[in-house]
Amino acid sequence: MDNRQDTNVAFELALLIVLATLWGGSYTFIKLGVATIPPVTLIAARTTIAGLLLLVVMWARGIRIPRDVATWQRFAFQAVLNSVIPWTLIAWGERHVDAALATILNSAGPIFTFLLTAVVTRHEATTPRKLFGVVAGMAGILLIVGVDALHDIGSGLVAEAAIVAATICYACAAIFGRSFKGLDPLAPAAGSLLAGAAVLIPASLVLEAPWTLSPSLSSVLALLALAVFSTAAAFAIYFRLIQTLGSVGTTAQAYLRVPIGVAISVAFLEETLSQTAWIGLACVVLGVAAMTVPARRPAVAKPS
């Protein structure tokens, strides 16, 4: 039984790393996308493509999407918290602040989730080990990105506030996502994306007149990668982990996004990695483990 439990935990943690990789790459895709595609239109296309793709996957697997009004109301609320507001704010914010600073601000999701869980919902135990994980993770982020990235705080205060607001939305979404327990993870993923698209498409048509745009090839390819990998695939994994690792554990992928994002930059953009970044990486891994790996219960001696 213990070996089976350890295997399950290892698999869920592997999925957490995959999710962090998919979402870690989203910052690069967004940066490339908003170069020639306005934020609302970019996110409207992102949610529409990803939602339809997941709908096709559900059809192929014989999974029916719920049709009752109550469930779709929850999908719509989840969409507002997890895509409509935060993705639009981040896309707009990345037009005005550096990606490194956006990453730092957006990686605070587990802190807000931890605080909301501890003060408001109290649905998960706020153990000292989780608190240690929050502190260690944030320390690692500062070491990885470098404290120099914080020197620009204030030059784009409104954009920075927008990204922080998006981070708080993510924290609320992670907690609300627990309400979909019992549904196949693809159902809330597809449902919330389609509900978000229903809001964003009209907003795009009114605010940005997308038919007048001439996006570059790099922006279009970035949009497709953002929709297929960083949204459709990532959302399917995300809603599964909400049910298995919990809301605090799942948002711990925000810490993993940073070292993975740095690794992508080193590999594809030929950026260098500082010595302190390796120390920061260790802090991040330690913090994630503290918040996600369940503590072993002491073995109970069997009567002879």
Wavefront OBJ file of the C-alpha trace (Angstrom):
o trace
v 0.000 0.000 0.000
v 2.808 2.419 0.912
v 4.642 1.703 -2.350
v 1.471 2.357 -4.340
v 0.921 5.629 -2.479
v 4.535 6.691 -3.095
v 4.116 5.923 -6.819
v 0.942 8.001 -6.985
v 2.620 10.931 -5.230
v 5.618 10.719 -7.581
v 3.290 10.732 -10.609
v 1.363 13.772 -9.351
v 4.624 15.636 -8.686
v 5.799 14.761 -12.205
v 2.563 16.259 -13.548
v 3.252 19.349 -11.423
v 6.599 19.766 -13.203
v 4.927 19.321 -16.605
v 2.345 21.949 -15.675
v 5.072 24.333 -14.535
v 6.889 23.825 -17.844
v 3.780 24.474 -19.909
v 2.903 27.596 -17.954
v 6.537 28.675 -17.653
v 6.713 28.922 -21.425
v 3.518 30.983 -21.554
v 5.344 34.199 -20.582
v 7.538 33.940 -23.675
v 4.542 33.116 -25.872
v 2.583 36.082 -24.467
v 5.532 38.420 -25.002
v 5.792 37.345 -28.625
v 2.039 37.418 -29.103
v 1.286 40.903 -27.778
v 3.988 42.341 -30.039
v 1.424 42.512 -32.870
v -1.823 41.191 -31.316
v -3.684 43.326 -28.715
v -4.145 41.718 -25.257
v -7.909 41.063 -25.271
v -7.823 39.614 -28.801
v -4.831 37.432 -27.920
v -6.557 36.003 -24.854
v -9.904 35.628 -26.667
v -8.188 33.540 -29.350
v -6.248 31.624 -26.701
v -9.372 30.586 -24.781
v -11.411 29.817 -27.905
v -8.800 27.586 -29.558
v -7.967 25.769 -26.316
v -11.614 25.303 -25.324
v -12.598 23.854 -28.711
v -9.542 21.577 -28.696
v -10.469 20.180 -25.279
v -14.058 19.722 -26.449
v -12.794 17.569 -29.342
v -10.628 15.530 -26.940
v -13.638 14.981 -24.656
v -15.745 13.852 -27.635
v -13.015 11.429 -28.735
v -12.801 9.972 -25.223
v -16.570 9.705 -24.846
v -16.722 12.245 -22.009
v -19.856 14.334 -21.882
v -19.654 17.949 -20.833
v -22.304 18.922 -18.240
v -25.340 20.741 -19.596
v -27.080 21.918 -16.444
v -27.247 25.653 -15.790
v -25.790 25.436 -12.270
v -22.570 23.788 -13.464
v -22.143 26.266 -16.303
v -22.585 29.121 -13.853
v -19.661 27.672 -11.904
v -17.686 27.294 -15.140
v -18.315 30.964 -15.892
v -17.190 32.050 -12.432
v -14.065 29.899 -12.718
v -13.373 31.441 -16.135
v -13.510 34.957 -14.710
v -11.034 34.038 -11.952
v -8.694 31.809 -13.925
v -8.585 33.217 -17.456
v -10.683 36.254 -18.386
v -9.301 38.666 -15.778
v -5.792 37.337 -14.995
v -4.719 36.453 -18.546
v -5.873 39.784 -19.901
v -4.121 41.667 -17.093
v -0.869 39.736 -17.594
v -0.952 40.188 -21.381
v -1.483 43.927 -20.940
v 1.084 44.143 -18.143
v 3.805 42.454 -20.195
v 3.575 45.321 -22.663
v 4.874 47.646 -19.956
v 7.126 45.640 -17.580
v 10.023 43.216 -18.013
v 9.236 39.517 -18.112
v 11.489 38.903 -15.082
v 9.520 41.315 -12.911
v 6.218 39.892 -14.183
v 7.421 36.419 -13.239
v 8.302 37.503 -9.702
v 4.954 39.204 -9.149
v 2.960 36.352 -10.675
v 4.837 33.679 -8.723
v 3.309 34.932 -5.466
v 0.204 32.829 -6.157
v 0.960 30.199 -3.491
v 1.380 32.944 -0.885
v -2.080 34.375 -1.582
v -3.551 30.865 -1.740
v -1.912 29.998 1.575
v -3.207 33.193 3.196
v -6.737 32.813 1.792
v -6.778 29.193 2.886
v -5.527 30.041 6.369
v -7.828 33.024 6.962
v -10.982 32.436 4.888
v -11.742 28.884 3.703
v -9.583 26.820 6.099
v -10.154 23.750 3.939
v -6.506 22.660 4.180
v -4.261 22.492 7.207
v -1.934 25.515 7.403
v 0.999 23.636 8.819
v 4.374 25.174 9.700
v 5.881 23.056 6.937
v 3.686 24.754 4.310
v 4.587 28.151 5.717
v 8.251 27.199 5.448
v 7.623 26.140 1.853
v 6.123 29.535 1.011
v 9.092 31.404 2.501
v 11.702 29.107 0.918
v 10.026 29.321 -2.474
v 9.910 33.108 -2.522
v 13.537 33.299 -1.376
v 14.495 30.992 -4.220
v 12.634 33.117 -6.751
v 14.513 36.248 -5.696
v 17.832 34.407 -5.964
v 17.026 32.923 -9.384
v 15.704 36.029 -11.086
v 18.101 38.284 -9.214
v 17.300 41.155 -6.904
v 18.331 43.569 -9.677
v 15.009 42.811 -11.348
v 13.267 44.512 -8.441
v 14.998 47.829 -9.138
v 12.443 48.637 -11.833
v 9.523 48.550 -9.410
v 7.626 51.808 -9.679
v 8.386 52.633 -13.314
v 5.315 50.690 -14.393
v 3.317 50.752 -11.188
v -0.089 50.285 -12.820
v 1.133 47.306 -14.857
v 2.742 45.799 -11.743
v -0.501 46.219 -9.796
v -2.375 44.536 -12.660
v -0.096 41.480 -12.510
v -0.481 41.272 -8.714
v -4.270 41.431 -9.174
v -3.988 38.575 -11.680
v -2.018 36.589 -9.109
v -4.754 37.050 -6.501
v -7.301 35.872 -9.078
v -5.238 32.704 -9.604
v -5.234 32.052 -5.850
v -9.030 32.404 -5.667
v -9.437 30.184 -8.736
v -7.300 27.432 -7.211
v -9.537 27.373 -4.144
v -12.812 27.572 -6.100
v -11.557 24.830 -8.445
v -12.100 22.316 -5.655
v -15.855 22.616 -6.251
v -15.477 20.576 -9.463
v -14.407 17.457 -7.588
v -16.226 14.472 -9.041
v -16.127 15.775 -12.620
v -13.612 14.550 -15.165
v -10.776 17.141 -15.121
v -11.391 17.879 -18.812
v -14.952 19.079 -18.114
v -14.142 22.164 -15.991
v -11.101 22.833 -18.162
v -13.120 22.942 -21.396
v -16.180 24.480 -19.793
v -14.350 27.362 -18.141
v -12.369 28.121 -21.306
v -15.494 28.196 -23.475
v -17.279 30.355 -20.899
v -14.291 32.703 -20.927
v -14.326 32.821 -24.725
v -18.000 33.814 -24.649
v -16.996 36.899 -22.650
v -13.726 37.739 -24.406
v -14.786 37.417 -28.055
v -17.409 40.206 -27.870
v -14.974 42.333 -25.841
v -12.306 41.852 -28.505
v -14.693 42.768 -31.321
v -15.795 45.958 -29.566
v -12.468 47.119 -28.112
v -9.802 46.038 -30.607
v -11.466 45.394 -34.020
v -9.347 42.277 -34.709
v -10.310 42.206 -38.417
v -8.074 45.268 -38.910
v -4.963 43.616 -37.455
v -1.940 42.336 -39.373
v -0.189 40.024 -36.888
v 3.306 38.755 -37.579
v 4.024 35.070 -38.149
v 5.902 34.845 -34.840
v 2.888 36.248 -32.971
v 0.517 33.792 -34.661
v 2.782 30.816 -33.903
v 3.158 32.023 -30.309
v -0.622 32.255 -30.012
v -1.067 28.681 -31.278
v 1.570 27.351 -28.872
v -0.014 29.335 -26.055
v -3.465 27.893 -26.810
v -2.516 24.260 -27.427
v 0.265 23.643 -24.927
v 0.120 26.348 -22.269
v -3.683 26.337 -22.092
v -5.472 23.190 -23.332
v -2.917 20.671 -22.087
v -2.058 22.702 -18.989
v -5.694 23.141 -17.916
v -6.393 19.409 -18.138
v -3.446 18.782 -15.808
v -4.316 21.730 -13.554
v -7.833 20.554 -12.687
v -6.548 17.054 -11.990
v -3.897 18.352 -9.577
v -6.443 20.553 -7.769
v -8.202 17.305 -6.841
v -5.067 15.337 -5.950
v -2.523 17.787 -4.511
v -4.971 20.436 -3.250
v -5.101 24.150 -4.037
v -1.936 25.154 -2.131
v 0.052 22.241 -3.546
v -1.075 22.945 -7.111
v -0.230 26.640 -6.991
v 3.268 25.624 -5.921
v 3.942 25.206 -9.646
v 4.323 29.005 -9.615
v 7.706 28.456 -7.953
v 8.726 25.807 -10.460
v 7.847 28.102 -13.369
v 10.795 30.348 -12.490
v 13.736 27.885 -12.738
v 12.116 26.226 -15.738
v 11.648 29.605 -17.407
v 15.290 30.418 -16.723
v 16.358 27.078 -18.202
v 14.341 27.792 -21.358
v 16.001 31.202 -21.660
v 19.463 29.663 -21.241
v 18.761 26.976 -23.833
v 17.003 29.040 -26.514
v 17.953 32.670 -25.861
v 21.590 32.024 -24.828
v 21.155 33.825 -21.513
v 23.572 33.089 -18.689
v 22.690 31.715 -15.270
v 24.208 33.322 -12.183
v 25.759 31.301 -9.358
v 23.055 32.443 -6.948
v 20.428 31.045 -9.321
v 21.573 27.498 -8.555
v 21.120 28.165 -4.834
v 17.725 29.640 -5.600
v 16.765 26.551 -7.573
v 17.510 24.402 -4.524
v 15.333 26.697 -2.378
v 12.486 26.446 -4.856
v 12.599 22.651 -5.009
v 12.744 22.501 -1.214
v 9.801 24.878 -0.907
v 7.676 22.938 -3.396
v 8.450 19.654 -1.665
v 7.504 21.139 1.710
v 4.103 22.214 0.390
v 3.223 19.237 -1.780
v 4.762 16.020 -0.427
v 2.525 14.608 2.311
v 4.155 13.847 5.621
v 4.588 10.170 6.374
v 2.442 8.897 9.158
v 4.249 6.853 11.792
v 3.711 3.171 11.324
v 1.290 1.594 13.791
v 2.618 -1.527 15.424
v 0.457 -4.550 14.736
v -0.549 -6.677 17.742
v 1.396 -9.911 17.887
l 1 2 3 4 5 6 7 8 9 10 11 12 13 14 15 16 17 18 19 20 21 22 23 24 25 26 27 28 29 30 31 32 33 34 35 36 37 38 39 40 41 42 43 44 45 46 47 48 49 50 51 52 53 54 55 56 57 58 59 60 61 62 63 64 65 66 67 68 69 70 71 72 73 74 75 76 77 78 79 80 81 82 83 84 85 86 87 88 89 90 91 92 93 94 95 96 97 98 99 100 101 102 103 104 105 106 107 108 109 110 111 112 113 114 115 116 117 118 119 120 121 122 123 124 125 126 127 128 129 130 131 132 133 134 135 136 137 138 139 140 141 142 143 144 145 146 147 148 149 150 151 152 153 154 155 156 157 158 159 160 161 162 163 164 165 166 167 168 169 170 171 172 173 174 175 176 177 178 179 180 181 182 183 184 185 186 187 188 189 190 191 192 193 194 195 196 197 198 199 200 201 202 203 204 205 206 207 208 209 210 211 212 213 214 215 216 217 218 219 220 221 222 223 224 225 226 227 228 229 230 231 232 233 234 235 236 237 238 239 240 241 242 243 244 245 246 247 248 249 250 251 252 253 254 255 256 257 258 259 260 261 262 263 264 265 266 267 268 269 270 271 272 273 274 275 276 277 278 279 280 281 282 283 284 285 286 287 288 289 290 291 292 293 294 295 296 297 298 299 300 301 302 303 304
